[in-house]
Amino acid sequence: MRVIRSKSTRGEGCDWQDPNSEAIWVDAQAPTESELQALRARFQIHPLALEDALEHGHWSRYEQYPAHEFITFRTLAQPNGGDEFTERLSLFLFPGVILTLSDDGASYLDSVWELVGRESVNTSLEVAYELLDEGSQTFFRYIAAFENGLDQAEERIFAQRRNQDAQEVFERKHRLAQVRSLAAEAQAAVSLMNRHMTLDMADQIRFRDVLDTLNRATLRLDGLRDSLRGLLDLQLSLQNQRMNEVMKTLTAVSTVFLPLTFLAGVWGMNYQFMPELHWRYGYAFAWASFILTAVLLAAYFKRRQWW
C-alpha cells in the first residue's frame, strides 16, 4: 500500500491537515480505515460519494455535492489487458483542494504528479484537467493496439489460417464493446462535469478538450466495431468462397467419372453376344475409352474455367 501523499499545486511543501493550506493535491491509494477517518475529519466528504469511490468496479459518473464536486473516472489500465483491464480514479474537488482516491493508483497518476507545481499546473482544476486528459489517452493507446491486432488478424485470414479465427474475432468484439461502454460512461461524466461546474473560460476550454478527446475516442471505437464486423463478414465470405471452390472441384470430378461409370456399367452387363467381351483387344479398348473420355472432359472443363 502506498501512503497518503500531498503536494502543493504551487510547488511548495504543505501539510494537507493544515486548514490554512490552499491549492493542495492529496492522493490516497488503498487507504486504511484510519486514513479514511482522517480524510473524513479533514474534508467534508459526502458519504454517498465516498461509498461510490470505495466500491470496486464502479462506473464513471459525476455528481455535485454541497461541499465538493465528485467524479469517478474509469479508464483502461493497459492496451491488451487481461481480466483486470480497467482502472478507476475518484476525484473530490474542494475549493483550492483536490483529493484523489484509488485502489492502487492509476497508470498515469505519477506522470501528472510530476507536473504539479510547474507553471502550467498551478490550480486544483488544472490538476483535475491533467488527470482526466491523461486518463482519456488510455483509450487511444487501446485503439492503436487494437488496430494493429486487427491488421494481423486480416493477414491471417487471407493466409487461410482458419483455426480459431472466428473465436478470436468474437473475443475482440466482446472486449471492444466493453471498452466502448467505458468510453461512453467517461464521456457522459465529463460532459455533466463541464455543464454543471462553475468554471472560468480557461477551465471551460480545458475540460471541453477532455470531452472532445473522449468524443473522438468513442467515434474511433465505433469505427473499429464496424471494421471488426467487416472482418467477420470477410472471413465468412472467404470461407464460402473456399467451400464453393471445393464443391466446384468435386462436381467436376463427379462429372468426369459419370461417363466412365456408364461405360463400365455397359461392359459389365452379362449378355452372351457382346463382341467386346471376346475381342482380343477389348480390355485395352475399354481402358483407352476411359482415359480418353476423362482427358477430354477435364480439358473441356479447364478451358471453360469450371475447374
Long-range contacts (C-beta under 8 A, 24 or more apart in sequence): 1-29, 1-30, 1-32, 2-29, 2-30, 2-105, 3-35, 4-28, 4-29, 4-31, 4-35, 4-38, 4-39, 7-113, 7-116, 7-117, 8-116, 8-117, 9-98, 9-116, 9-117, 9-121, 9-122, 9-123, 9-124, 9-126, 9-127, 10-117, 10-122, 11-116, 11-117, 11-118, 12-117, 16-42, 16-97, 17-42, 22-96, 22-97, 23-96, 23-97, 23-122, 23-123, 23-124, 24-96, 24-97, 24-98, 24-124, 25-97, 25-98, 25-99, 25-100, 25-113, 25-116, 25-124, 25-127, 26-97, 26-98, 26-99, 26-100, 27-99, 27-100, 27-105, 27-109, 27-113, 28-99, 28-100, 28-101, 28-102, 29-101, 29-102, 29-103, 29-104, 29-105, 30-102, 30-103, 30-104, 31-101, 39-99, 43-67, 43-68, 43-92, 43-94, 43-97, 43-99, 44-68, 44-94, 45-92, 45-99, 46-70, 49-90, 49-92, 52-90, 53-90, 53-92, 53-101, 54-101, 56-103, 57-86, 57-88, 58-88, 59-185, 60-182, 60-185, 60-186, 60-188, 60-189, 61-185, 61-188, 61-189, 62-189, 62-190, 62-192, 62-193, 62-196, 64-196, 64-197, 67-94, 68-92, 68-93, 68-94, 69-93, 69-193, 69-197, 71-128, 71-132, 71-189, 71-190, 71-193, 72-189, 73-131, 73-132, 73-135, 73-186, 73-189, 74-182, 74-185, 74-186, 75-106, 75-135, 75-136, 75-138, 75-139, 75-182, 75-186, 76-138, 76-139, 76-141, 76-142, 76-179, 76-182, 77-106, 77-107, 77-138, 78-107, 79-141, 79-142, 79-144, 79-145, 79-146, 80-145, 80-149, 85-175, 86-182, 89-131, 89-135, 91-128, 91-131, 91-132, 93-124, 93-125, 93-128, 94-124, 96-124, 97-124, 98-124, 98-125, 98-127, 98-128, 100-131, 106-131, 106-135, 107-138, 108-134, 108-135, 108-137, 108-138, 125-199, 125-203, 125-206, 126-203, 126-206, 129-203, 129-206, 129-207, 129-209, 129-210, 132-190, 132-207, 132-210, 133-206, 133-209, 133-210, 133-213, 135-186, 136-186, 136-210, 136-213, 136-214, 136-217, 137-213, 139-179, 139-182, 139-183, 139-214, 139-217, 139-221, 140-213, 140-217, 140-220, 142-179, 143-217, 143-220, 143-221, 143-224, 146-172, 146-176, 146-224, 147-224, 150-224, 150-227, 150-228, 150-231, 153-231, 154-231, 154-234, 157-231, 157-234, 157-235, 157-238, 158-238, 160-238, 160-242, 162-239, 165-235, 166-232, 166-235, 169-228, 169-231, 169-232, 169-235, 170-232, 172-228, 173-225, 173-228, 173-229, 173-232, 176-221, 176-224, 176-225, 176-228, 177-225, 179-221, 180-218, 180-221, 180-222, 180-225, 183-214, 183-217, 183-218, 183-221, 184-218, 186-214, 187-211, 187-214, 187-215, 187-217, 187-218, 190-214, 248-306, 248-307, 249-307, 252-298, 252-301, 252-306, 252-307, 255-297, 255-301, 256-293, 256-294, 256-297, 256-298, 256-301, 257-294, 259-293, 259-297, 260-290, 260-293, 260-294, 263-289, 263-290, 263-293, 264-290
